[in-house]
């Protein structure tokens, strides 16, 4: 088996193990917020880093040359942001919700065609190097906003239905989650805006469909952000928006990367 | 030889407990006095609202003899009259049972509220007082250090402190899952005892301010003064809804006082800011349909009680594991299995008040 593929499988297994362990601990009422909860995520992340490093060396550029690599790169960005957000907002349970998404992304990637040898080496400017990674990190931020939105909706549901059990106690307060969603969306909008601005400096041809979709996603999330900032909608509705909104960038990956 | 003489909320009524409480400033002196009794080498006095306990190390061969000296000290120190002496019921423990008891106390297993955490700090403070007074030595230092480590292990390794066990603490837990309590404003409608307890729990955990509205304005003013809040006339509370994050309602009205028609416009103006309503009244003050409004979380007294009951059950389920940890730690500390029931306290009136014990390392 090819080394990069093996690394990817190991990384996926680590994330899955993290989910299984967390669910078992939660069910037994033994879940505790501590540094060990980060371990499966850290191991999975290390394998992701190794995979991306090898692919980057192979292409002599950021490994975003196929749908296969884009899925792994987004997964890597999500884990990176999870480490930052989890530590900052004490949302380590976010890992329980993040790990399955990464496992799904990577499992999907494993079934995608992968032919790294066919990638043409093209001379690229700094802007061309920056554009795609920045956009992918923005997508990862939207993914984390989506996951945090799911946590918000779950906590809201438990509070409404008076289901005060282990998961309720481990989930962060809804005002924390609400703030975390807004910050993730804001980060995503900022990064995607920079990525889109960089297209004005790019000389390589970019398809109109790709540009239209990317600008539309930026527009959509800017509107969501404004609605959050101005408190036009309730926190519950904005959580729904962050969850449903993510389907747009997620589904667009199939269109955008193909061009 | 390790001895413990004590009384607590289970053995002694409050009238006598308060008579026997050692004032904080008197504890070093008491520890010194006990250490100075013939045959006694070390002592620590624990005195809280629920318990008075004396832990000592002595060279008496017979534990009964040492415990009788401690009992007499207690009677004489507080100058108990014959009726009080008669009413005084203590538990007398030695060796492993004394150590086990301390481990259980520090872990919150012997507390009125199972698994409460305050006792840990209280025992630590009492030990530090005795340590500074020079009343402790090798035996008690080792015992208390081990007890603190057992207490931590029990709390971290089990669910003994998980969940809330009283209506007041459930209200606080719920509020903390919705708001930043430091920014929270509480509105009390009606001034029943339980609603007051809830409000006080919220204030003690950092709630920002409180408005109190009651049919009797004088009572509202009195309560507001007591809690450091603001009194409202009963016809003014609806106007305060916009500013409140938590409403605690306990009026004696026979009909719903808080209805969806009242809350819906309020929520529209709150721009998605959540509202927690705690309805302690029976019959209920708040129409249950209020819970269907987005961002409104309504809990009536039954819901709060059910959560508190579940919290208690969860702690009770954890009890067996806690006892296992304590027994294991006792063995590691050097005590063999001895009494049939590790948790049982031997009282003065028992046929065999002091258990025969065999410390491995004594």
Interface residues (C-beta under 8 A of the other chain):
Chain A: X29 X32 X155 X159 X160 X162 X164 X165 X168 X169 X171 X173 X174 X175 X231 X232 X233 X234 X235 X236 X237 X238
Chain B: X156 X159 X162 X163 X170 X173 X174 X176 X177 X178 X179 X180 X271 X272 X273 X274 X291 X294 X295 X297 X299 X303 X306 X307 X310 X314
